[in-house]
């Protein structure tokens, strides 16, 4: 997409290419680079450099047991799963998490919905559905939030974000995302900690919503 204005920061692209990015963030990065030529080229560049570094690294001796197990794995059936495919507005890395079916939405109130795709101790990744013209509660962050717009657009104190754009929510950031009138806004969001809501009702509901 040539109209993408907000991209993945370089350190996150490097961590993704080296395999050091937590799963939740890796899903968002993979989804973004599947629609962004600029970030895909940068990620591939990091992978090429990493491959060259491995080639230049001196070989290390391994035990006979490890060598035997490795050869047995190479001789076994192909362990790779089928290549995932995009489904509608959902890029392949996202559609893969709900097995190509439709996401299972849960209402959060005022027409806002979420679908948790993956959640563990290192973080969570979810889809957020915000009707056009609606706002998310004002909130801050206890960690890093990475949000990719899949449909529609939203605006907050930092700017405007449309399909393909990524917003980086840092711990010191507080904002009120408002979906634009028109197509309902659907986003893919990854976090490694609970959000910090300023108003009472969202704080009371937070334990039940896992957000």
C-alpha positions in Angstrom: 0.0 0.0 0.0 1.6 3.3 -1.1 -0.5 5.5 1.2 0.8 4.0 4.4 2.3 6.8 6.5 3.0 5.2 9.9 5.5 2.3 9.7 7.1 -0.3 12.1 10.1 1.3 13.9 13.5 0.0 12.8 14.4 -1.7 16.1 11.2 -3.8 16.0 11.8 -4.8 12.4 15.3 -5.9 13.4 14.0 -7.9 16.3 11.4 -9.5 14.1 13.9 -10.5 11.4 16.2 -12.0 14.1 13.4 -14.0 15.7 13.7 -12.1 19.0 10.3 -10.4 19.0 7.6 -11.7 21.3 4.8 -13.6 19.5 2.1 -10.9 20.0 4.2 -8.2 18.4 5.5 -10.5 15.7 1.9 -11.1 14.5 1.4 -7.4 14.1 4.7 -6.9 12.3 4.1 -9.8 10.0 0.6 -8.5 9.2 2.0 -5.0 8.5 4.9 -6.1 6.2 2.4 -8.3 4.3 0.7 -5.0 3.1 3.7 -2.6 3.3 6.4 -2.8 0.6 8.7 -0.4 2.5 8.8 -2.4 5.7 8.9 -5.7 3.9 12.0 -4.6 2.0 13.6 -3.5 5.2 12.8 -6.7 7.0 14.2 -8.8 4.1 17.3 -6.7 4.2 17.8 -7.5 7.9 17.3 -11.2 7.2 19.9 -11.1 4.4 22.5 -9.4 6.7 21.7 -11.9 9.5 22.2 -14.8 7.1 25.6 -13.4 6.0 26.6 -13.1 9.7 25.8 -16.7 10.2 27.8 -17.7 7.2 30.8 -15.8 8.5 30.6 -17.3 12.0 33.1 -20.1 12.7 31.5 -23.6 12.9 31.0 -25.1 16.3 31.4 -28.8 17.1 28.3 -30.7 18.2 27.9 -34.0 20.0 27.2 -37.2 18.0 23.8 -37.5 19.8 22.7 -34.0 18.6 24.0 -34.7 15.1 22.0 -38.0 15.0 18.8 -36.3 16.1 19.2 -33.6 13.6 19.7 -36.0 10.7 16.7 -38.0 11.9 14.6 -34.8 11.7 15.9 -34.0 8.2 15.0 -37.5 7.1 11.4 -37.3 8.5 8.3 -35.9 6.9 8.1 -32.3 6.1 7.0 -30.5 9.3 6.0 -27.3 7.7 2.3 -26.4 7.8 0.4 -25.2 4.7 1.1 -21.6 3.8 -1.6 -19.3 5.3 -3.7 -17.1 3.1 -5.3 -13.8 3.6 -9.1 -13.8 4.2 -10.9 -10.7 3.3 -9.5 -7.7 5.1 -7.4 -10.0 7.4 -3.8 -10.5 6.3 -2.6 -14.1 6.3 -0.7 -13.9 9.6 -4.0 -12.8 11.2 -6.4 -15.2 9.4 -4.1 -18.0 10.5 -4.9 -17.4 14.2 -8.6 -18.1 13.7 -8.0 -20.9 11.3 -9.4 -19.1 8.3 -12.9 -18.8 9.8 -14.4 -15.6 11.1 -13.1 -14.1 14.4 -15.3 -14.6 17.5 -16.3 -11.2 18.8 -17.2 -10.3 22.4 -18.9 -7.0 23.1 -17.2 -4.4 25.3 -20.1 -1.9 25.3 -21.3 1.0 23.0 -20.9 -1.2 20.0 -17.2 -1.8 20.5 -16.1 -5.5 20.3 -12.9 -7.5 20.6 -11.7 -10.9 19.6 -8.7 -12.2 21.6 -6.5 -14.2 19.1 -3.7 -15.2 21.4 -2.8 -14.6 25.0 0.0 -15.8 27.3 2.4 -14.4 29.9 4.5 -12.6 27.3 1.5 -10.6 25.8 -1.7 -10.7 23.9 -2.9 -10.0 20.4 -6.5 -9.1 19.6 -8.8 -7.6 17.1 -10.7 -4.5 18.0 -13.9 -3.4 16.3 -14.9 0.2 16.8 -18.1 1.6 15.1 -17.6 4.7 13.0 -17.7 7.8 15.1 -17.2 5.9 18.4 -14.3 6.5 20.8 -12.3 4.1 23.0 -12.0 5.2 26.6 -9.1 7.5 27.4 -6.2 5.4 28.5 -2.5 5.0 29.1 -0.2 2.1 28.9 1.8 -0.1 31.3 3.9 -1.4 28.5 4.1 -1.3 24.7 1.0 -1.3 22.5 1.3 -1.9 18.8 -1.8 -1.3 16.8 -2.4 -2.0 13.0 -5.4 -0.6 11.2 -7.1 -3.2 9.0 -10.2 -1.3 8.1 -11.5 2.3 8.4 -9.4 4.9 10.3 -9.0 6.5 13.7 -7.5 9.6 15.1 -6.1 10.5 18.5 -3.7 13.0 20.1 -0.8 11.8 18.0 -2.4 11.8 14.5 -4.6 10.0 12.0 -4.2 6.3 11.2 -5.8 4.5 8.3 -5.6 1.0 6.7 -2.0 -0.3 6.9 -0.8 2.3 9.4 0.7 1.2 12.7 0.5 3.2 15.9 3.2 2.7 18.6 1.8 3.2 22.1 4.6 3.8 24.5 4.3 3.6 28.3 4.3 7.4 28.8 1.5 7.9 26.2 -2.1 8.6 26.9 -4.7 8.9 24.2 -8.4 8.6 23.2 -8.7 6.8 19.8 -11.8 7.9 17.9 -13.0 5.9 14.9 -13.8 8.1 11.8 -17.3 8.2 10.4 -17.7 5.8 7.6 -16.5 2.2 7.5 -16.3 0.7 11.0 -12.7 0.7 12.3 -11.1 -2.7 12.8 -7.6 -2.9 14.3 -5.1 -5.6 15.3 -3.5 -4.7 18.7 -0.7 -6.3 20.6 0.2 -5.5 24.2 2.5 -6.9 26.9 0.6 -5.4 29.9 -2.8 -4.2 30.9 -4.0 -0.7 29.7 -4.3 2.1 32.2 -7.9 3.4 32.1 -8.6 6.8 33.8 -12.3 6.5 34.3 -14.0 4.3 36.9 -16.3 2.1 34.7 -13.5 0.8 32.3 -11.3 0.1 35.4 -14.1 -2.0 37.0 -14.7 -3.9 33.8 -11.1 -4.5 33.0 -10.6 -7.8 34.8 -13.6 -9.3 32.9 -12.5 -8.0 29.5 -8.7 -9.0 29.7 -7.6 -5.7 28.2 
